[in-house]
């Protein structure tokens, strides 16, 4: 199609065995008022044919069209349309197209086809709008679902963090309690050791005091017995009175009877607190017994025999004192 044909308002392309129109046909022919395409083998028209807004007359007689473009309803000035002898035409349907046997029927055809295509287009647009709205709603629902899933994920993360914080707090509390328990045990052991040290110190002090008391009592006993022996010797040689000798002997026995309970009580106490010291006290008791025997022998046997016994007793006394 030459551009020069676009200068006119009418274009007759009938009986040219045209099967399809070029892509640039509509833009080049936008000024057309009448277009005759009858007697060709057209199977379809350009989808943008509705852009021929000035077109009034359109002849499509005797072609192979099966459907008209939906944009035909946009041909607002179209007043004449011939579609007969298109046996394959299904859209619009034959009852809408009519017979197109004269000008009146062709005018009715133009009106009814445009109205039908307008309704179809409206339905299609409505359907597209609904589909678009459905897609938009689906998209919004998907966004809401994504937000819900994100919120659930955030809640799960917060829950995990709270659980981790609680676990960390419990772990620190357990460590603190374990450290406090260890500190209490250590302190208890220290207090127990301190008390044990104090008790041991008291026991040692008691042993020392007992040892000191035992030593003093033993020495005192020795002193009393020695005095008694000396007195016995003096009375034996210089005081012949039997009554006085008996009194001295009785006094010596009284001293022994007085000291023995004291030493015996001390022996019982030391048996529980200081067994080693108790053994020394037993030796002291044995020594006192020997001393009292010597004292009695002195008063009875006389000076010579008493002197021999006293010498032996002194040796024994030195060993006993060393033991104490």
C-alpha positions as CSV (number, residue, x, y, z in Angstrom):
1,X,0.0,0.0,0.0
2,X,1.5,3.3,-1.1
3,X,1.3,6.2,1.2
4,X,-0.3,8.3,-1.6
5,X,-3.5,6.4,-1.2
6,X,-3.6,7.6,2.4
7,X,-4.3,11.1,1.0
8,X,-7.9,10.3,0.1
9,X,-10.7,9.4,2.4
10,X,-11.9,6.4,0.4
11,X,-9.9,3.2,-0.3
12,X,-11.1,0.3,-2.5
13,X,-9.0,-2.9,-2.2
14,X,-11.7,-5.3,-3.3
15,X,-10.9,-8.5,-5.2
16,X,-7.2,-8.3,-4.7
17,X,-6.7,-11.7,-3.1
18,X,-5.5,-10.0,0.1
19,X,-5.2,-12.6,2.9
20,X,-3.9,-10.2,5.6
21,X,-3.2,-6.5,6.1
22,X,0.3,-5.2,7.1
23,X,1.0,-4.0,10.6
24,X,1.3,-0.4,9.5
25,X,-2.0,-0.3,7.7
26,X,-4.1,1.2,10.5
27,X,-1.6,4.0,11.4
28,X,-1.3,5.0,7.7
29,X,-5.1,4.9,7.0
30,X,-6.3,6.7,10.1
31,X,-7.9,9.3,7.9
32,X,-10.2,6.9,5.9
33,X,-13.9,7.3,5.8
34,X,-14.8,4.4,3.5
35,X,-12.9,1.1,3.1
36,X,-13.8,-1.7,0.7
37,X,-12.1,-5.0,1.4
38,X,-14.7,-7.3,-0.2
39,X,-13.8,-10.3,-2.4
40,X,-10.5,-11.1,-0.8
41,X,-9.3,-14.0,1.3
42,X,-8.9,-12.1,4.6
43,X,-9.0,-14.5,7.6
44,X,-8.5,-11.8,10.2
45,X,-8.4,-8.0,10.6
46,X,-5.7,-5.9,12.6
47,X,-6.4,-5.9,16.3
48,X,-6.1,-2.1,16.3
49,X,-8.7,-1.5,13.6
50,X,-10.7,0.4,16.1
51,X,-8.2,3.3,15.8
52,X,-9.8,4.2,12.4
53,X,-12.1,6.6,14.3
54,X,-13.2,8.4,11.1
55,X,-14.4,5.3,9.3
56,X,-18.1,5.3,8.4
57,X,-18.4,2.6,5.7
58,X,-16.7,-0.8,5.9
59,X,-17.3,-3.6,3.4
60,X,-16.0,-7.1,4.3
61,X,-18.3,-9.1,2.0
62,X,-17.0,-12.5,0.7
63,X,-14.0,-13.1,2.9
64,X,-12.8,-15.9,5.2
65,X,-13.2,-14.1,8.5
66,X,-13.9,-16.2,11.6
67,X,-14.0,-13.4,14.2
68,X,-13.9,-9.6,14.3
69,X,-11.5,-7.8,16.6
70,X,-13.1,-6.5,19.8
71,X,-11.9,-3.0,19.0
72,X,-14.5,-2.7,16.2
73,X,-16.9,-1.3,18.8
74,X,-14.5,1.7,19.1
75,X,-15.4,2.8,15.5
76,X,-17.9,5.3,16.8
77,X,-18.8,6.7,13.4
78,X,-19.3,3.4,11.7
79,X,-22.8,3.3,10.2
80,X,-22.6,0.7,7.5
81,X,-21.1,-2.8,7.7
82,X,-21.4,-5.8,5.4
83,X,-20.4,-9.2,6.7
84,X,-22.3,-11.6,4.5
85,X,-20.6,-14.4,2.7
86,X,-18.2,-15.1,5.6
87,X,-19.1,-18.7,6.3
88,X,-16.5,-19.2,9.1
89,X,-17.6,-16.2,11.1
90,X,-18.5,-17.1,14.7
91,X,-17.8,-13.9,16.5
92,X,-20.1,-12.0,16.5
93,X,-22.7,-14.8,16.0
94,X,-24.9,-14.8,12.9
95,X,-28.0,-13.7,14.7
96,X,-26.2,-10.4,15.6
97,X,-24.7,-9.9,12.1
98,X,-28.0,-10.3,10.3
99,X,-28.4,-10.8,6.5
100,X,-27.0,-7.5,5.1
101,X,-29.1,-7.7,2.0
102,X,-29.6,-3.9,1.6
103,X,-28.4,-0.6,3.1
104,X,-30.9,-0.7,6.0
105,X,-29.8,-4.2,7.0
106,X,-26.1,-3.2,6.7
107,X,-26.7,-0.2,8.9
108,X,-28.5,-2.4,11.4
109,X,-25.6,-4.8,11.2
110,X,-23.1,-2.0,12.1
111,X,-25.2,-0.9,15.0
112,X,-25.9,-4.4,16.4
113,X,-22.3,-5.6,16.0
114,X,-20.8,-2.5,17.7
115,X,-23.3,-2.9,20.6
116,X,-22.6,-6.6,20.9
117,X,-18.8,-6.0,20.9
118,X,-19.2,-3.2,23.4
119,X,-21.0,-5.5,25.8
120,X,-18.5,-8.3,25.3
121,X,-15.7,-5.8,25.9
122,X,-17.4,-4.5,29.0
123,X,-17.8,-8.1,30.2
124,X,-14.2,-8.8,29.4
125,X,-13.1,-5.6,31.2
126,X,-15.3,-6.5,34.1
127,X,-13.8,-10.0,34.2
128,X,-10.3,-8.6,33.9
129,X,-11.1,-6.1,36.7
130,X,-12.4,-9.0,38.8
131,X,-9.4,-11.0,38.0
132,X,-7.2,-8.1,38.8
133,X,-9.0,-7.5,42.0
134,X,-8.7,-11.2,42.8
135,X,-5.0,-11.1,42.1
136,X,-4.7,-7.9,44.2
137,X,-6.7,-9.5,47.0
138,X,-4.6,-12.7,46.7
139,X,-1.5,-10.6,46.8
140,X,-2.8,-8.7,49.8
141,X,-3.7,-12.0,51.5
142,X,-0.3,-13.3,50.6
143,X,1.2,-10.2,52.1
144,X,-0.9,-10.6,55.3
145,X,0.1,-14.2,55.5
146,X,3.7,-13.2,55.1
147,X,3.4,-10.6,57.8
148,X,1.6,-13.2,60.0
149,X,4.4,-15.7,59.4
150,X,7.0,-13.0,60.0
151,X,5.3,-12.1,63.3
152,X,5.1,-15.8,64.3
153,X,8.8,-16.1,63.5
154,X,9.6,-13.0,65.5
155,X,7.5,-14.3,68.4
156,X,9.3,-17.6,68.2
157,X,12.7,-15.8,68.1
158,X,11.6,-13.7,71.1
159,X,10.5,-16.9,72.9
160,X,13.8,-18.6,72.2
161,X,15.7,-15.5,73.4
162,X,13.5,-15.4,76.6
163,X,14.2,-19.1,77.1
164,X,17.9,-18.6,76.6
165,X,17.9,-15.7,79.0
166,X,16.0,-17.8,81.6
167,X,18.4,-20.7,81.1
168,X,21.4,-18.4,81.4
169,X,19.8,-16.8,84.5
170,X,19.2,-20.3,86.0
171,X,22.7,-21.4,85.2
172,X,24.2,-18.3,86.9
173,X,21.9,-18.8,89.9
174,X,23.0,-22.4,90.1
175,X,26.6,-21.4,89.9
176,X,26.1,-18.8,92.6
177,X,24.3,-21.2,94.8
178,X,27.0,-23.8,94.3
179,X,29.7,-21.2,95.1
180,X,27.7,-20.2,98.2
181,X,27.3,-23.8,99.2
182,X,31.0,-24.4,98.7
183,X,31.8,-21.3,100.7
184,X,29.5,-22.4,103.5
185,X,31.1,-25.9,103.5
186,X,34.5,-24.3,103.6
187,X,33.5,-21.9,106.3
188,X,31.9,-24.8,108.2
189,X,35.2,-26.8,107.9
190,X,37.2,-23.8,109.0
191,X,34.9,-23.3,112.0
192,X,35.1,-26.9,112.8
193,X,38.8,-26.9,112.5
194,X,38.9,-23.7,114.7
195,X,36.7,-25.4,117.3
196,X,38.8,-28.5,117.1
197,X,41.9,-26.4,117.6
198,X,40.3,-24.7,120.5
199,X,39.2,-28.0,122.0
200,X,42.7,-29.4,121.4
201,X,44.2,-26.3,123.0
202,X,41.8,-26.8,126.0
203,X,42.8,-30.4,126.2
204,X,46.5,-29.6,126.1
205,X,45.9,-26.8,128.7
206,X,43.9,-29.2,130.8
207,X,46.6,-31.8,130.5
208,X,49.3,-29.3,131.4
209,X,47.2,-28.1,134.4
210,X,46.6,-31.7,135.4
211,X,50.2,-32.5,135.0
212,X,51.1,-29.4,137.0
213,X,48.6,-30.4,139.7
214,X,49.8,-33.9,139.7
215,X,53.4,-32.8,139.9
216,X,52.6,-30.4,142.8
217,X,50.6,-33.1,144.7
218,X,53.3,-35.7,144.2
219,X,56.0,-33.3,145.4
220,X,53.8,-32.3,148.3
221,X,53.2,-35.9,149.2
222,X,56.9,-36.6,149.0
223,X,57.6,-33.6,151.3
224,X,54.9,-34.8,153.8
225,X,56.2,-38.3,153.8
226,X,59.9,-37.2,154.2
227,X,58.9,-34.9,157.1
228,X,57.0,-37.8,158.6
229,X,60.1,-40.0,158.2
230,X,62.4,-37.5,159.8
231,X,60.0,-36.9,162.6
232,X,59.8,-40.7,163.1
233,X,63.5,-40.9,163.2
234,X,63.8,-38.1,165.8
235,X,61.0,-39.6,167.9
236,X,62.5,-43.0,167.6
237,X,65.8,-41.9,169.0
238,X,64.9,-39.1,171.4
239,X,61.3,-39.7,172.4
240,X,60.8,-43.1,173.9
241,X,57.2,-42.6,174.7
242,X,55.1,-45.2,172.9
243,X,52.0,-43.0,173.0
244,X,53.7,-40.2,171.1
245,X,55.1,-42.7,168.5
246,X,51.6,-44.1,168.1
247,X,50.2,-40.6,167.5
248,X,52.9,-39.9,164.9
249,X,52.1,-43.2,163.2
250,X,48.4,-42.3,163.3
251,X,49.1,-38.9,161.8
252,X,51.1,-40.5,159.0
253,X,48.3,-42.8,158.2
254,X,45.8,-39.9,158.3
255,X,48.0,-38.0,155.7
256,X,48.0,-41.1,153.5
257,X,44.2,-41.4,153.8
258,X,43.7,-37.7,152.9
259,X,46.0,-37.8,149.8
260,X,44.8,-41.1,148.4
261,X,41.2,-39.9,147.5
262,X,42.5,-36.7,145.9
263,X,45.0,-38.6,143.7
264,X,42.4,-41.3,143.0
265,X,39.8,-38.6,141.7
266,X,42.5,-37.0,139.7
267,X,43.4,-40.4,138.2
268,X,39.7,-40.9,137.1
269,X,39.6,-37.5,135.4
270,X,42.9,-38.0,133.6
271,X,41.8,-41.4,132.4
272,X,39.3,-39.8,130.0
273,X,41.3,-36.6,129.0
274,X,45.0,-37.5,129.2
275,X,45.7,-41.3,129.3
276,X,49.5,-40.7,129.2
277,X,49.3,-38.4,132.2
278,X,47.1,-40.9,134.0
279,X,49.9,-43.5,133.8
280,X,52.2,-41.0,135.5
281,X,49.7,-40.4,138.2
282,X,49.4,-44.1,138.9
283,X,53.2,-44.2,139.3
284,X,52.8,-41.3,141.7
285,X,50.2,-43.2,143.7
286,X,52.4,-46.2,143.9
287,X,55.2,-43.9,145.0
288,X,53.1,-42.5,147.8
289,X,52.1,-45.9,148.9
290,X,55.8,-46.9,149.1
291,X,56.6,-43.7,151.0
292,X,53.9,-44.3,153.5
293,X,55.2,-47.8,154.0
294,X,58.7,-46.4,154.6
295,X,57.4,-43.9,157.1
296,X,55.7,-46.7,159.1
297,X,58.8,-48.9,158.9
298,X,60.8,-46.0,160.2
299,X,58.7,-45.5,163.2
300,X,58.7,-49.2,163.9
301,X,62.1,-50.5,162.9
302,X,64.4,-47.8,164.1
303,X,67.0,-45.4,162.8
304,X,69.5,-47.8,161.2
305,X,67.1,-49.8,159.2
306,X,65.1,-46.7,158.3
307,X,68.2,-45.0,157.0
308,X,68.9,-48.0,154.7
309,X,65.3,-47.9,153.4
310,X,65.3,-44.1,153.0
311,X,68.5,-44.4,150.9
312,X,66.9,-46.9,148.6
313,X,63.7,-44.8,148.6
314,X,65.7,-41.7,147.5
315,X,67.0,-43.6,144.5
316,X,63.5,-44.8,143.7
317,X,62.2,-41.3,144.2
318,X,64.6,-39.8,141.7
319,X,63.4,-42.3,139.0
320,X,59.7,-41.6,139.9
321,X,60.2,-37.8,139.8
322,X,61.9,-38.2,136.4
323,X,58.8,-40.1,135.2
324,X,56.5,-37.4,136.3
